[in-house]
Amino acid sequence: MAVKRGRGVAAVNYPTGMNLGGDPTQALVHSTPTGSFMVTLSSVDLGQGLKQIMAQICAETIGVPTESVTVDTADTDTGPHCMGTFASRGTHRAGNAVIQAAREARQVMLEVAAEELEVNASDLDTDGSGNIHVKGAPSRSISIFDTALAAHFKHGRSISGRGMFLVPRSYPETETGAMKPSTCYAHACTVAEVEVDEETGEVVVLSVKNVFEIGRALNPKMVEQQLVGGSWMGISHALYETTEPYYPDRHHGARDYNEYLMPGPGDLAETEIAVLERPSGDGPFGAKGPGEMCANPQIPAVANAIFDAVGVRVDTLPITPERVLRALKQRDAGAAA
């Protein structure tokens, strides 16, 4: 018996959203009388940072500081329609809808500013810090604060916009069944290094190296945090987490995170993340959806590493010490025969 070391590789591609039924998402953007902006969505922030990214997208499109934008995802009864937060579609679908709505709101804002400055709206631009000025003449300017006041109390204009992103439906070809189920794909590759104890069946993940191609990282630090967290989650799926044999019967099942088996800080592997940016032609500022994909390739990479170490395939998750030992016994029995 010995501790064996192995290395496994896995690569995946992951679709952003769906295309079988249009996959629509709507967004509304409006200005308050004091020049801050509100984005209204029915896309839900699950902790992945959707509100921050939508605020950045709206601010970049209108030309205001990100802190001037508030994102409301409070109520699907009163908010604009959204298919949902799933299929790694939030940034791509909602982001495109926000861009449309923000462009419409920006145009109204520039039209009001043009009336105040007595110029054409096409001659105006924003400086990104809260002002609108004549192109080539920064001294001729008006603040967005004053523009919003003028719109609400002088011109009777609503600085607002509506946006909707709808993917044209892809119908299967009659002859071949070929279709286009998604508009863009993100990609990932993981290399995992493990140690396997042939006497106990215990698997220790020593290191995980991940490369993700996600279009464009709109907030690089948030992307890094999501990818690192997803990598740890993938290891947890591979070696620890399960609802068996209790699901769907909850009797004697785990009642809290003290009883539900997950890796602790001491079980987490050395993790490296590399991000490749190949902007998507139809993504908001080139972004795709890295969401669910970030926890996918680690699972087959760990399984392949175990095979490289001890020559057995375990195709049932999680890969527990018991399953590893059973596979080793079958291997040895086959060798003896």
C-alpha positions in Angstrom: 0.0 0.0 0.0 1.2 3.5 -0.8 0.2 7.1 -1.4 0.1 7.6 -5.1 0.1 11.0 -6.9 -1.8 11.7 -10.1 -2.7 14.6 -12.4 -5.9 15.0 -14.4 -7.1 17.4 -17.0 -10.6 18.4 -18.1 -12.0 21.0 -20.5 -15.5 22.2 -20.9 -17.5 24.8 -22.9 -20.7 26.3 -21.5 -23.6 28.1 -23.2 -24.7 31.5 -22.1 -28.5 31.5 -21.7 -30.9 29.7 -24.0 -32.2 30.2 -27.5 -35.1 27.7 -27.8 -37.8 30.2 -26.9 -36.3 33.7 -27.2 -34.9 33.9 -23.7 -36.1 37.5 -23.1 -35.1 39.9 -20.4 -36.4 43.5 -19.9 -35.0 46.5 -18.0 -36.2 49.9 -17.1 -33.9 52.9 -16.3 -35.1 56.3 -15.0 -33.5 59.4 -13.4 -34.5 60.9 -10.1 -35.0 64.7 -10.0 -31.5 65.0 -8.6 -29.7 63.1 -11.4 -29.1 59.7 -9.9 -30.4 56.7 -11.9 -32.5 53.7 -11.0 -32.3 50.4 -12.9 -35.4 48.2 -12.4 -35.0 44.5 -13.1 -36.7 41.2 -12.3 -33.3 39.4 -12.6 -32.3 38.3 -9.1 -28.9 38.8 -7.4 -28.1 35.5 -5.8 -24.8 36.8 -4.4 -22.9 36.6 -7.7 -22.7 40.4 -8.0 -25.5 41.0 -10.5 -26.4 44.4 -9.0 -22.9 45.7 -9.1 -22.4 44.6 -12.8 -25.7 46.1 -13.9 -24.8 49.4 -12.1 -21.5 49.4 -13.9 -23.1 48.7 -17.3 -25.8 51.4 -16.8 -23.2 54.0 -15.6 -20.9 53.3 -18.5 -23.7 53.6 -21.0 -25.2 56.8 -19.7 -21.8 58.4 -18.7 -22.2 58.8 -15.0 -20.3 57.5 -12.0 -21.3 53.9 -10.9 -22.2 55.2 -7.4 -24.9 57.3 -9.1 -26.8 54.2 -10.1 -29.1 52.0 -7.9 -30.3 48.6 -9.0 -33.7 47.4 -7.9 -34.5 43.7 -8.2 -37.0 43.6 -5.5 -40.3 42.2 -7.0 -41.1 40.2 -10.0 -44.7 41.3 -9.7 -44.0 44.9 -10.4 -40.6 44.7 -12.2 -40.2 44.2 -16.0 -40.3 40.6 -17.3 -37.2 38.3 -17.0 -36.9 34.6 -17.8 -34.9 34.2 -14.6 -31.5 34.0 -13.0 -30.2 30.7 -14.4 -28.3 29.3 -17.3 -25.4 31.7 -16.5 -27.5 34.3 -18.4 -27.7 37.2 -16.0 -24.8 39.4 -17.1 -25.4 38.7 -20.8 -29.2 39.0 -21.1 -29.9 41.6 -18.4 -26.8 43.5 -19.3 -27.9 43.9 -22.9 -31.4 45.0 -21.8 -29.8 47.6 -19.4 -27.7 49.0 -22.2 -30.8 49.5 -24.4 -32.7 51.2 -21.6 -29.7 53.3 -20.6 -29.1 54.5 -24.1 -32.7 55.7 -24.4 -32.5 57.5 -21.1 -29.2 59.0 -22.1 -30.7 60.4 -25.3 -33.5 62.1 -23.4 -31.0 63.5 -20.9 -28.9 65.0 -23.7 -31.9 66.5 -25.4 -32.8 68.3 -22.2 -29.2 69.5 -21.7 -29.2 70.7 -25.3 -32.2 72.9 -24.7 -30.5 74.3 -21.6 -27.2 75.0 -23.4 -28.9 76.0 -26.7 -27.0 73.5 -28.8 -27.9 70.2 -30.7 -28.0 67.1 -28.6 -25.6 65.4 -31.0 -23.0 68.0 -30.0 -23.0 66.9 -26.4 -21.1 64.3 -24.4 -20.7 63.3 -20.8 -17.4 63.3 -18.8 -18.2 60.3 -16.6 -18.2 62.3 -13.4 -21.6 64.0 -13.5 -21.4 66.7 -16.2 -22.6 67.2 -19.8 -20.5 69.4 -22.0 -20.2 70.5 -25.6 -17.8 68.4 -27.6 -14.5 70.2 -28.0 -15.6 72.9 -25.5 -15.6 71.5 -22.0 -16.2 74.9 -20.5 -19.7 75.0 -22.0 -21.3 72.4 -19.7 -24.2 71.6 -17.4 -24.3 69.2 -14.5 -26.5 66.1 -14.7 -28.0 67.3 -11.4 -29.2 70.5 -13.0 -30.3 68.7 -16.2 -32.5 66.3 -14.2 -34.0 69.3 -12.3 -34.7 71.0 -15.6 -36.3 67.9 -17.0 -38.6 67.3 -14.1 -39.6 70.9 -13.2 -39.1 72.9 -16.3 -39.4 70.8 -19.5 -41.8 68.1 -18.2 -39.6 65.4 -19.6 -39.0 61.9 -18.1 -35.4 60.9 -18.4 -36.1 57.2 -18.7 -35.6 54.3 -21.0 -36.8 50.8 -21.8 -34.7 47.9 -22.9 -35.3 44.3 -23.9 -32.9 41.6 -25.1 -34.5 38.9 -27.1 -32.6 36.2 -29.0 -34.2 35.2 -32.3 -35.5 31.7 -31.9 -33.5 29.0 -33.5 -35.7 26.4 -35.2 -34.4 22.9 -36.0 -33.6 22.1 -39.6 -36.2 19.6 -40.9 -33.6 17.4 -42.6 -30.8 17.3 -40.0 -32.3 18.7 -36.8 -29.4 21.1 -36.6 -30.0 24.3 -34.6 -28.3 27.0 -32.6 -29.1 26.5 -28.9 -27.1 29.4 -27.6 -25.6 32.6 -28.9 -22.2 32.4 -27.3 -20.1 29.9 -25.3 -17.6 30.3 -22.5 -14.8 27.9 -22.1 -12.6 26.5 -19.3 -9.8 24.0 -18.6 -8.7 22.6 -15.3 -5.6 20.7 -14.2 -5.9 18.9 -10.9 -3.2 17.2 -8.9 -4.2 14.7 -6.2 -2.8 12.1 -3.8 -4.7 8.9 -3.3 -4.0 6.6 -0.3 -4.4 3.0 -1.5 -4.9 1.8 2.0 -7.7 4.2 3.1 -9.1 5.4 -0.2 -8.6 9.0 0.9 -8.2 11.5 -1.8 -6.3 14.8 -1.2 -6.4 17.5 -3.8 -3.0 19.2 -3.8 -3.6 21.9 -6.4 -6.1 23.1 -9.0 -5.1 25.3 -11.9 -8.0 26.8 -13.8 -8.1 28.7 -17.1 -11.4 30.4 -18.0 -12.4 32.2 -21.2 -15.3 34.4 -20.3 -15.6 37.0 -23.0 -14.6 40.1 -21.0 -14.3 40.6 -17.2 -16.4 43.6 -16.5 -15.3 43.6 -12.9 -12.0 41.6 -12.7 -11.8 41.3 -9.0 -15.4 39.9 -8.7 -14.7 37.5 -11.6 -11.6 36.2 -9.8 -13.6 35.8 -6.5 -16.4 33.9 -8.4 -14.0 31.6 -10.2 -12.0 30.8 -7.1 -15.2 30.1 -5.1 -16.5 28.0 -8.0 -13.3 26.0 -8.1 -13.6 25.1 -4.4 -17.3 24.3 -5.0 -16.3 21.9 -7.8 -13.9 20.1 -5.5 -16.6 19.8 -2.9 -19.0 18.3 -5.4 -16.3 15.9 -6.6 -15.3 14.5 -3.1 -17.8 15.5 -0.4 -21.3 16.7 -1.1 -24.3 14.4 -1.5 -27.9 14.1 -0.4 -27.8 10.3 -0.7 -29.2 8.1 0.6 -31.7 10.4 2.2 -33.2 12.4 -0.7 -36.1 12.7 -1.2 -36.8 11.2 2.2 -35.3 13.6 4.8 -35.3 11.2 7.7 -31.9 10.9 9.2 -30.5 13.3 6.6 -28.3 16.2 7.3 -30.1 19.0 9.2 -27.5 21.7 9.0 -24.0 22.4 7.8 -22.5 20.7 10.8 -23.9 17.4 9.5 -23.8 18.1 5.7 -20.3 17.1 4.6 -18.3 19.9 3.0 -14.6 20.7 2.8 -13.2 22.9 5.5 -10.5 25.5 5.1 -7.8 22.9 5.7 -9.2 20.7 2.9 -9.0 23.4 0.2 -6.4 23.0 -2.5 -3.8 25.5 -3.7 -5.8 27.3 -6.4 -4.7 29.2 -9.4 -6.9 31.2 -11.8 -6.1 32.5 -15.3 -8.7 34.6 -17.2 -8.7 34.8 -21.0 -10.7 37.6 -22.6 -12.2 37.0 -26.1 -15.1 39.5 -26.2 -18.4 38.1 -27.4 -19.9 40.0 -30.3 -23.4 40.0 -28.8 -22.4 40.4 -25.1 -22.6 43.6 -23.1 -19.2 45.2 -23.6 -18.1 41.7 -24.7 -19.1 39.8 -21.6 -20.3 36.2 -21.5 -21.6 34.2 -18.5 -19.0 32.5 -16.3 -21.5 31.6 -13.6 -22.2 27.8 -13.4 -19.2 26.9 -15.6 -16.7 27.9 -12.8 -17.6 24.8 -10.8 -17.8 22.2 -13.7 -14.3 21.2 -14.9 -12.9 20.5 -11.5 -15.1 17.4 -11.1 -13.8 15.4 -14.2 -10.3 16.8 -13.6 -10.2 15.3 -10.1 -11.7 12.0 -11.4 -9.1 11.8 -14.1 -6.3 12.6 -11.6 -7.5 9.7 -9.4 -7.3 7.4 -12.5 -3.8 8.7 -13.3 -2.8 8.0 -9.7 -4.2 4.5 -9.1 -5.7 3.3 -12.3 -9.4 3.2 -11.3 -12.4 5.0 -12.6 -15.0 6.1 -10.1 -18.0 7.4 -12.0 -20.4 8.1 -9.1 -20.2 11.3 -7.1 -19.0 12.1 -4.6 -15.8 10.1 -4.9 -15.6 8.9 -1.3 -12.9 6.8 0.2 -15.3 3.8 0.3 -15.9 4.1 -3.5 -12.2 4.4 -4.2 -11.5 1.3 -2.0 -14.2 -0.7 -3.8 -12.7 0.3 -7.2 -9.2 -0.7 -6.0 -10.4 -4.1 -4.8 -12.1 -4.7 -8.2 -8.9 -3.7 -9.9 -6.8 -6.0 -7.8 -9.3 -8.9 -8.2 -9.3 -8.5 -12.0 -5.5 -8.4 -12.0 -5.4 -11.6 -9.9 -7.8 -13.4 -12.2 
